Amino acid sequence: MSRSQIFEHFYLVCRRPGMFVQSASFAAVCSYMHGFDTALSGGALVGFREWLLLRGSEWNNMPWWGIVRQQVLGSFMPSDPIAPPEDERLRDELARLLEEFSKAQAAGLDSIFYQYGVWLLAQGRTFEDS
């Protein structure tokens, strides 16, 4: 599978989750994508978490799905349930973010990780923190 096919697949999972997972929830979609990415040894979403952090205002140690949820819904507790309208909004936003990220990743991971390194230093952190 090419990188563009993987991102097209992820886009479809976000838009039509019932075709791929039992539940249409954001959590189920993210679990599926995480498993898919893990099966590819992290190759599909490498740099996604770092790219998301560059879009935010502060460092955190959440996984990419927590960062998406935080950026879309604002502050939250990870144990808080997600209402169905928020689920759909999160899936739509995830699809949009993945589309943007696929373009950034195609332009070069070195640029993403360089920007992330600069951003980390500005936050008073290092790669070991992330």
ROGU-406165 format. One line per 2 residues: number of its first residue (from 1); for each residue x, y, z of N, C-alpha, C, CB. Coordinates in nm, 4 decimals. Last residue first. Glycine has a CB too. Example, Ala and Ser with C-alpha at 12.3 -4.5 7.8 and 13.67 -1.06 7.14 Angstrom:
<zabas>
2 = 1.2850 -0.2250 0.7080 1.3670 -0.1060 0.7140 1.2900 0.0030 0.7870 1.4084 -0.0598 0.5725; 1.3190 -0.5690 0.7800 1.2300 -0.4500 0.7800 1.3200 -0.3300 0.7800 1.1308 -0.4473 0.9046
</zabas>
This chain:
<zabas>
130 = 0.9788 1.3869 2.4948 0.8623 1.3547 2.4118 0.8363 1.2116 2.3924 0.8757 1.4144 2.2830; 1.2089 1.4226 2.6353 1.0831 1.4515 2.7042 0.9626 1.4003 2.6260 1.0692 1.6013 2.7279
128 = 1.4073 1.3813 2.4522 1.3887 1.2795 2.5547 1.2571 1.2987 2.6302 1.5055 1.2818 2.6523; 1.4117 1.6152 2.3077 1.3486 1.4989 2.2463 1.3258 1.3876 2.3488 1.4344 1.4471 2.1305
126 = 1.3385 1.8695 2.5592 1.4260 1.8006 2.4648 1.3504 1.6820 2.4061 1.5582 1.7541 2.5338; 1.2260 2.2056 2.6497 1.2205 2.0595 2.6533 1.3233 2.0022 2.5568 1.0784 2.0085 2.6183
124 = 1.1582 2.4722 2.6323 1.2473 2.4291 2.7406 1.2512 2.2792 2.7582 1.2057 2.4923 2.8695; 1.0235 2.5480 2.4150 0.9402 2.5104 2.5292 1.0258 2.4719 2.6506 0.8475 2.3941 2.4910
122 = 1.2279 2.5718 2.2363 1.1612 2.6955 2.2774 1.0710 2.6714 2.3993 1.0784 2.7529 2.1605; 1.2774 2.3011 2.1988 1.3780 2.3837 2.2662 1.3172 2.5146 2.3157 1.4957 2.4128 2.1717
120 = 1.0415 2.2336 2.0567 1.0712 2.1738 2.1868 1.1707 2.2582 2.2654 1.1256 2.0324 2.1689; 1.0792 2.3847 1.8202 0.9655 2.4122 1.9073 0.9898 2.3564 2.0474 0.8370 2.3527 1.8480
118 = 1.3018 2.2538 1.7143 1.3096 2.3969 1.7462 1.2001 2.4343 1.8454 1.2975 2.4828 1.6177; 1.1846 1.9988 1.6789 1.3028 2.0176 1.7639 1.3188 2.1619 1.8072 1.4281 1.9722 1.6912
116 = 0.9820 2.0601 1.4950 0.9463 2.0075 1.6265 1.0630 2.0256 1.7236 0.9066 1.8581 1.6167; 1.1329 2.1329 1.2746 1.0446 2.2319 1.3377 1.0053 2.1893 1.4785 0.9187 2.2531 1.2527
114 = 1.2506 1.8785 1.2299 1.3340 1.9967 1.2573 1.2509 2.1035 1.3296 1.3937 2.0545 1.1247; 1.0273 1.7207 1.1778 1.1060 1.6930 1.2979 1.2023 1.8077 1.3308 1.1842 1.5630 1.2801
112 = 0.9374 1.8428 0.9385 0.8490 1.8318 1.0551 0.9316 1.8131 1.1814 0.7495 1.7144 1.0380; 1.1627 1.8103 0.7730 1.1151 1.9447 0.8054 1.0258 1.9427 0.9296 1.0387 2.0046 0.6861
110 = 1.1764 1.5341 0.7515 1.2882 1.6070 0.8130 1.2460 1.7476 0.8528 1.4080 1.6135 0.7167; 0.9552 1.4568 0.6103 0.9533 1.4388 0.7551 1.0648 1.5167 0.8232 0.9646 1.2917 0.7897
108 = 0.8208 1.6245 0.3393 0.9426 1.5818 0.4071 0.9294 1.5746 0.5579 1.0537 1.6738 0.3725; 0.5959 1.6411 0.1883 0.6966 1.7455 0.1675 0.8265 1.7134 0.2405 0.6431 1.8807 0.2140
106 = 0.4469 1.4375 0.2961 0.4987 1.4198 0.1600 0.6071 1.5224 0.1283 0.3850 1.4306 0.0576; 0.3760 1.5577 0.5356 0.4640 1.4421 0.5386 0.5257 1.4174 0.4012 0.3876 1.3181 0.5856
104 = 0.2023 1.7554 0.4426 0.3242 1.7947 0.5139 0.4246 1.6801 0.5153 0.2912 1.8384 0.6580; 0.0039 1.5899 0.3335 0.0756 1.6856 0.2479 0.2063 1.7282 0.3125 -0.0116 1.8090 0.2195
102 = -0.0805 1.4560 0.5596 -0.0272 1.3782 0.4473 0.0500 1.4678 0.3513 -0.1409 1.3063 0.3727; -0.1822 1.6668 0.7155 -0.0580 1.6012 0.7544 0.0026 1.5226 0.6388 -0.0822 1.5090 0.8726
100 = -0.4219 1.7245 0.5792 -0.3159 1.8254 0.5904 -0.1813 1.7611 0.6215 -0.3509 1.9279 0.6988; -0.5509 1.4776 0.6224 -0.5283 1.5266 0.4863 -0.4170 1.6319 0.4848 -0.6588 1.5856 0.4278
98 = -0.5617 1.4708 0.8994 -0.4838 1.3689 0.8283 -0.4543 1.4112 0.6848 -0.5581 1.2353 0.8289; -0.7363 1.6860 0.9438 -0.5980 1.6919 0.9917 -0.5096 1.5900 0.9206 -0.5933 1.6684 1.1424
96 = -0.9735 1.5833 0.8317 -0.9128 1.7056 0.7783 -0.7661 1.7157 0.8184 -0.9893 1.8294 0.8272; -1.0159 1.3603 0.9977 -1.0014 1.3421 0.8529 -0.9326 1.4632 0.7909 -1.1393 1.3192 0.7866
94 = -1.0463 1.4932 1.2429 -0.9352 1.4002 1.2242 -0.9105 1.3771 1.0758 -0.9635 1.2664 1.2954; -1.2858 1.6284 1.1941 -1.1622 1.7056 1.2134 -1.0398 1.6167 1.1959 -1.1604 1.7712 1.3529
92 = -1.4600 1.4100 1.1786 -1.4454 1.5027 1.0654 -1.3150 1.5812 1.0748 -1.5643 1.5998 1.0599; -1.4286 1.3025 1.4367 -1.3928 1.2223 1.3185 -1.3724 1.3113 1.1962 -1.5019 1.1172 1.2895
90 = -1.5249 1.5188 1.5917 -1.3873 1.4718 1.6074 -1.3419 1.3897 1.4871 -1.3741 1.3889 1.7347; -1.7925 1.5288 1.5027 -1.7047 1.6451 1.4848 -1.5570 1.6046 1.4947 -1.7372 1.7536 1.5900
88 = -1.8805 1.2792 1.5953 -1.8807 1.3091 1.4522 -1.7879 1.4269 1.4213 -2.0239 1.3399 1.4039; -1.8464 1.3190 1.8721 -1.7801 1.2082 1.8022 -1.7684 1.2383 1.6533 -1.8571 1.0763 1.8238
86 = -2.0236 1.5261 1.9221 -1.8799 1.5526 1.9346 -1.7986 1.4437 1.8659 -1.8396 1.5630 2.0825; -2.2664 1.3917 1.8897 -2.2325 1.5019 1.7986 -2.0824 1.5369 1.8034 -2.3160 1.6263 1.8336
84 = -2.2375 1.1842 2.1011 -2.2393 1.1533 1.9577 -2.2105 1.2718 1.8648 -2.3715 1.0966 1.9227; -1.9984 1.2780 2.3591 -2.1355 1.2745 2.3078 -2.1326 1.2474 2.1568 -2.2100 1.4086 2.3388
82 = -1.7651 1.0962 2.5334 -1.7826 1.1853 2.4188 -1.9253 1.1679 2.3678 -1.6774 1.1552 2.3053; -1.6802 1.0969 2.8846 -1.7423 1.0383 2.7655 -1.7575 1.1439 2.6557 -1.8802 0.9771 2.8006
80 = -1.3627 1.1442 3.0364 -1.4933 1.2018 3.0035 -1.5520 1.1333 2.8794 -1.4809 1.3546 2.9800; -1.1067 1.0572 3.0700 -1.2131 0.9634 3.1065 -1.3531 1.0174 3.0754 -1.2033 0.9298 3.2540
78 = -0.9481 1.2781 3.0040 -0.9512 1.1609 2.9146 -1.0627 1.0616 2.9461 -0.8194 1.0895 2.9212; -1.1073 1.5855 3.0307 -1.0494 1.4757 3.1075 -1.0568 1.3527 3.0175 -1.1251 1.4528 3.2459
76 = -1.0209 1.8824 2.8509 -1.1068 1.7689 2.8802 -1.0326 1.6740 2.9731 -1.1504 1.6964 2.7501; -1.0132 2.1848 2.6631 -0.9679 2.1038 2.7756 -1.0699 1.9947 2.8053 -0.9445 2.1915 2.9003
74 = -1.1135 2.1419 2.3210 -1.0597 2.2214 2.4302 -1.0172 2.1313 2.5447 -1.1625 2.3241 2.4784; -1.1874 1.9898 2.1045 -1.2873 2.0136 2.2092 -1.2393 2.1044 2.3212 -1.3301 1.8835 2.2677
72 = -0.9592 1.9965 1.9338 -1.0946 2.0156 1.8804 -1.1933 2.0571 1.9888 -1.1431 1.8878 1.8130; -0.7352 1.9585 2.0933 -0.7380 2.0719 2.0011 -0.8783 2.0999 1.9480 -0.6437 2.0467 1.8851
70 = -0.8081 1.7236 2.2330 -0.7824 1.8479 2.3055 -0.7924 1.9689 2.2125 -0.6440 1.8435 2.3717; -0.8258 1.5390 2.0215 -0.9427 1.5669 2.1066 -0.9260 1.6987 2.1810 -0.9648 1.4525 2.2074
68 = -0.5612 1.5452 1.9304 -0.6718 1.5838 1.8411 -0.7933 1.6224 1.9249 -0.7078 1.4677 1.7425; -0.4346 1.4477 2.1607 -0.4033 1.5838 2.1126 -0.5136 1.6330 2.0197 -0.2660 1.5866 2.0390
66 = -0.5350 1.1915 2.1712 -0.5632 1.2836 2.2810 -0.5387 1.4278 2.2407 -0.4785 1.2488 2.4021; -0.4251 1.0848 1.9385 -0.5716 1.0954 1.9485 -0.6132 1.1863 2.0641 -0.6342 0.9561 1.9667
64 = -0.1451 1.0918 1.9907 -0.2031 1.1781 1.8875 -0.3544 1.1919 1.9013 -0.1695 1.1239 1.7500; -0.1015 1.0922 2.3529 -0.0889 1.0340 2.2193 -0.1632 1.1204 2.1184 -0.1431 0.8889 2.2168
62 = 0.0430 1.3511 2.5629 -0.0689 1.2695 2.5166 -0.0366 1.2052 2.3821 -0.1965 1.3544 2.5059; 0.2155 1.5244 2.6878 0.2625 1.3891 2.6595 0.1508 1.2959 2.6139 0.3290 1.3318 2.7816
60 = 0.2613 1.8582 2.5601 0.1953 1.7598 2.6463 0.2431 1.6219 2.6055 0.0394 1.7702 2.6369; 0.3319 2.2034 2.5182 0.3754 2.0648 2.5125 0.2862 1.9800 2.6013 0.5227 2.0515 2.5547
58 = 0.1101 2.4405 2.3598 0.1916 2.3925 2.4709 0.2250 2.2452 2.4532 0.1195 2.4148 2.6042; -0.0350 2.5088 2.1391 0.0376 2.6156 2.2068 0.1284 2.5656 2.3184 -0.0594 2.7146 2.2625
56 = -0.0357 2.3327 1.8228 -0.0907 2.3732 1.9515 -0.0038 2.4788 2.0170 -0.1051 2.2529 2.0437; 0.1060 2.2566 1.6042 -0.0141 2.3361 1.5800 -0.0746 2.3895 1.7092 -0.1170 2.2535 1.5058
54 = 0.2986 2.0912 1.7045 0.3415 2.2183 1.6448 0.2237 2.3124 1.6221 0.4138 2.1930 1.5124; 0.1449 1.8670 1.7676 0.1953 1.9526 1.8760 0.2415 2.0874 1.8231 0.3103 1.8836 1.9497
52 = 0.1064 1.7597 1.5102 -0.0073 1.8123 1.5865 0.0388 1.9059 1.6978 -0.0892 1.6973 1.6458; 0.3681 1.6805 1.4546 0.3041 1.7807 1.3695 0.1853 1.8437 1.4406 0.2593 1.7181 1.2369
50 = 0.3974 1.4811 1.6481 0.4845 1.5987 1.6510 0.4240 1.7125 1.5697 0.6243 1.5638 1.5974; 0.2046 1.2975 1.5585 0.1946 1.3558 1.6927 0.2764 1.4846 1.7005 0.2428 1.2549 1.7998
48 = 0.3119 1.2364 1.3014 0.1784 1.2958 1.3171 0.1636 1.3639 1.4527 0.0700 1.1886 1.3005; 0.5520 1.1021 1.2765 0.5545 1.2483 1.2735 0.4199 1.3144 1.2976 0.6070 1.2936 1.1430
46 = 0.4074 0.8257 1.1282 0.5301 0.8799 1.1856 0.5311 1.0321 1.1674 0.6559 0.8150 1.1195; 0.1913 0.6890 1.0328 0.1654 0.8106 1.1108 0.2917 0.8666 1.1758 0.0618 0.7822 1.2178
44 = 0.3064 0.4747 0.8888 0.2023 0.5590 0.8297 0.1890 0.6927 0.9019 0.0687 0.4863 0.8316; 0.4957 0.3372 1.0468 0.5359 0.4092 0.9264 0.4338 0.5065 0.8725 0.5683 0.3132 0.8214
42 = 0.4595 0.1713 1.2617 0.4545 0.3157 1.2839 0.4874 0.3986 1.1619 0.5472 0.3522 1.3926; 0.4531 -0.0861 1.1553 0.5683 -0.0439 1.2374 0.5751 0.1072 1.2547 0.6981 -0.0934 1.1749
40 = 0.2106 -0.1496 1.0578 0.3078 -0.0967 0.9610 0.4330 -0.0441 1.0314 0.2439 0.0155 0.8767; 0.0749 -0.2100 1.2851 0.1039 -0.3200 1.1933 0.2052 -0.2789 1.0872 -0.0244 -0.3685 1.1267
38 = 0.0426 0.0504 1.3780 0.1323 -0.0397 1.4493 0.1708 -0.1578 1.3606 0.0667 -0.0893 1.5793; -0.1541 0.1397 1.1992 -0.0219 0.2033 1.2004 0.0809 0.1137 1.2691 -0.0285 0.3400 1.2710
36 = -0.3638 -0.0250 1.2809 -0.3183 -0.0285 1.1419 -0.1763 0.0269 1.1328 -0.4143 0.0520 1.0501; -0.3940 0.0611 1.5465 -0.3587 -0.0770 1.5159 -0.3027 -0.0926 1.3758 -0.4789 -0.1659 1.5325
34 = -0.4670 0.3280 1.4988 -0.3469 0.2992 1.5766 -0.2998 0.1556 1.5500 -0.3738 0.3205 1.7278; -0.7071 0.2921 1.3610 -0.5927 0.3565 1.2948 -0.4620 0.3271 1.3671 -0.6142 0.5074 1.2868
32 = -0.8606 0.1682 1.5639 -0.8375 0.1020 1.4353 -0.7130 0.1603 1.3668 -0.9618 0.1169 1.3434; -0.8589 0.3708 1.7560 -0.8034 0.2390 1.7874 -0.7712 0.1628 1.6598 -0.9013 0.1582 1.8743
30 = -0.9951 0.5733 1.6183 -0.8548 0.5926 1.6564 -0.7875 0.4602 1.6897 -0.8446 0.6874 1.7757; -1.2478 0.4524 1.5981 -1.1751 0.4929 1.4772 -1.0264 0.5080 1.5076 -1.2319 0.6254 1.4209
28 = -1.3125 0.4273 1.8691 -1.3012 0.3076 1.7852 -1.2223 0.3374 1.6584 -1.4404 0.2538 1.7491; -1.3189 0.6996 1.9478 -1.2265 0.6059 2.0121 -1.2055 0.4812 1.9268 -1.2788 0.5663 2.1505
26 = -1.5283 0.7994 1.7937 -1.3936 0.8509 1.7712 -1.2911 0.7545 1.8298 -1.3775 0.9916 1.8331; -1.7643 0.5432 1.6963 -1.7060 0.6380 1.7913 -1.5653 0.6804 1.7500 -1.7027 0.5770 1.9310
24 = -1.9090 0.3614 1.5611 -1.8706 0.4819 1.4872 -1.8031 0.5840 1.5773 -1.9925 0.5443 1.4211; -1.8129 0.0215 1.6064 -1.8716 0.1440 1.6598 -1.8239 0.2630 1.5769 -1.8345 0.1628 1.8097
22 = -1.6793 -0.1664 1.4502 -1.8130 -0.1967 1.5004 -1.8866 -0.0723 1.5485 -1.8043 -0.2971 1.6129; -1.5183 -0.0514 1.1493 -1.5201 -0.0791 1.2926 -1.6641 -0.0977 1.3390 -1.4512 0.0351 1.3720
20 = -1.5656 -0.0236 0.8745 -1.4373 -0.0749 0.9218 -1.4355 -0.1155 1.0687 -1.3327 0.0272 0.8991; -1.8042 0.0869 0.8070 -1.7482 -0.0081 0.7120 -1.6254 -0.0799 0.7689 -1.7115 0.0632 0.5828
18 = -1.8520 0.2771 1.0013 -1.9263 0.1521 1.0077 -1.8771 0.0464 0.9099 -2.0702 0.1787 0.9826; -1.7094 0.5097 0.9274 -1.6510 0.4160 1.0248 -1.7223 0.2807 1.0299 -1.6532 0.4781 1.1624
16 = -1.6654 0.6969 0.7030 -1.7596 0.5840 0.7029 -1.7117 0.4760 0.7999 -1.7753 0.5250 0.5596; -1.4749 0.8923 0.7669 -1.6012 0.9325 0.7041 -1.7082 0.8228 0.7093 -1.5762 0.9716 0.5600
14 = -1.2594 0.7502 0.8796 -1.3189 0.8648 0.9505 -1.4578 0.8973 0.8969 -1.2283 0.9884 0.9382; -1.2102 0.5651 0.6790 -1.2430 0.5168 0.8136 -1.3092 0.6289 0.8938 -1.1154 0.4654 0.8868
12 = -1.1385 0.7365 0.4700 -1.2629 0.6595 0.4614 -1.3060 0.6062 0.5982 -1.2462 0.5433 0.3633; -0.8924 0.8255 0.5705 -0.9985 0.9226 0.5439 -1.1342 0.8510 0.5382 -0.9710 0.9991 0.4108
10 = -0.7507 0.5863 0.5699 -0.7802 0.6519 0.6975 -0.8931 0.7533 0.6820 -0.6545 0.7209 0.7527; -0.7358 0.5521 0.2877 -0.8028 0.4532 0.3719 -0.8423 0.5152 0.5059 -0.7118 0.3304 0.3943
8 = -0.5806 0.7709 0.2228 -0.7159 0.7611 0.1665 -0.7983 0.6605 0.2480 -0.7106 0.7187 0.0160; -0.3469 0.6973 0.3545 -0.4205 0.8153 0.4007 -0.5619 0.8185 0.3441 -0.3461 0.9430 0.3617
6 = -0.2813 0.4704 0.2007 -0.3029 0.4577 0.3454 -0.3841 0.5761 0.3960 -0.1677 0.4486 0.4212; -0.2435 0.5830 -0.0499 -0.3523 0.4870 -0.0310 -0.3849 0.4690 0.1177 -0.3154 0.3517 -0.0938
4 = -0.0152 0.7374 -0.0006 -0.1404 0.8056 -0.0366 -0.2602 0.7119 -0.0207 -0.1334 0.8583 -0.1815; 0.1711 0.5326 0.0503 0.1375 0.6295 0.1558 0.0050 0.6997 0.1238 0.2514 0.7345 0.1720
2 = 0.0598 0.2172 -0.0875 0.1367 0.3412 -0.0910 0.0907 0.4332 0.0223 0.1215 0.4119 -0.2287; 0.0846 -0.1181 0.0000 0.0000 0.0000 0.0000 0.0888 0.1240 0.0000 -0.0961 0.0000 0.1222
</zabas>
